[in-house]
């Protein structure tokens, strides 16, 4: 990105390098037969890879920006004084990770004064990375290739679109299974290329719509800057552009109203 906003530029540089480093750490555990998997209180899985990767991220952030706050999935929140807050998810897609499937990623988002300003999605098993900071565009790279500008698709009809979601049964706890049924019927292709990988696909134009009924803030924080800088949107089910809605829609702007025509009828009250 441009150095016209040095506070963002220096943090984006760290976010990209730290995400890669933490992601590479997880590969040391990936597809290991002796990987120990624990269940957290909400029954979601966690491993030593999750914890060690988050600890690495926290060390890197503390060393470079000791006044910044940090919120992570595994070790909670540390408040800061600078107005910046890092929101990290060391392994987004732990279910894929423990199954030996490479569709998991390391997520880093940075808020400035409460607004999402930086996002990084790094897929260690695929060596794909997309990153963005407000005003600097979204950039995609794979392996050692030079970064290329990332753009969402231009499809304007849901009937021609690729619709993704992470897990079909996650619609059931909020009574929104019909929302999934209607989205699937309306779309041309439906797949569960889920978690952060689905949003990366939307941001690079390989898919058109990603919808999740349940999202934690560490799942969402990296997504909004990436999608917006790629020309798309990230909103809750009512259309508000927020990472704090507990749900998510990522798509190009041409399809948003068609998606919202379905999801708005299932907004939680």
FENTAZI-V273558 format. One record per backbone hydrogen bond with DSSP energy under -0.5 kcal/mol. CO is the residue of the C=O (numbers start at 1). NH is the residue of the N-H. Records with the same first field share a line. If there is no record, write none. Layout:
# FENTAZI-V273558
CO->NH ; NH
This chain:
# FENTAZI-V273558
2->5
5->8 ; 9
6->10
7->11
8->12
9->13
10->14
11->15
12->16
13->17
14->18
15->19
16->20
17->21
18->22
19->23
20->24
21->25
22->26
23->27
24->28
25->28
26->29 ; 30
29->32
32->35
36->48
38->46
40->43
44->40
46->38
47->51
48->52
49->53
50->54
51->55
52->56
53->57
54->58
55->59
56->60
57->61
58->62
59->63
60->64
61->65
65->68
67->81 ; 82
69->86
70->78
71->88
72->76
76->72
78->70
83->113
84->69
85->111
86->71
87->109
88->73
89->107
91->93 ; 94
92->105
93->96 ; 97
94->98
95->99
96->101
97->31 ; 100
102->104
105->92 ; 107
106->122
107->89
108->120
109->87
110->117 ; 118
111->85
112->115
115->112
117->134
118->110
119->132
120->108
121->130
122->106 ; 124
123->126 ; 127 ; 128
127->143
128->123
129->141
130->121
131->139
132->119
133->136
137->133
138->150
139->131
140->148
141->129
142->145
148->140
157->160
158->161 ; 188
161->163 ; 188 ; 189
162->208 ; 209
163->191
164->211
167->170
168->171
169->172 ; 173
171->176
172->175
176->179 ; 180
177->181
178->182
179->183
180->184
181->185
182->186
183->187
189->163
191->165
192->194
194->197 ; 198
195->198 ; 199
196->200
197->201
198->202
199->203
200->204
201->206 ; 207
202->205
208->252
209->164
210->250
212->248
216->219 ; 220
217->221
220->223 ; 224
221->225
222->226
223->227
224->228
225->229
226->230
227->232
228->231
229->138
230->152
231->253
233->251
235->249
236->239
240->236 ; 242
246->215
248->212
249->235
250->210
251->233
252->255 ; 256
255->259
256->260
257->261
259->262 ; 263
260->264
262->265
263->266
264->267
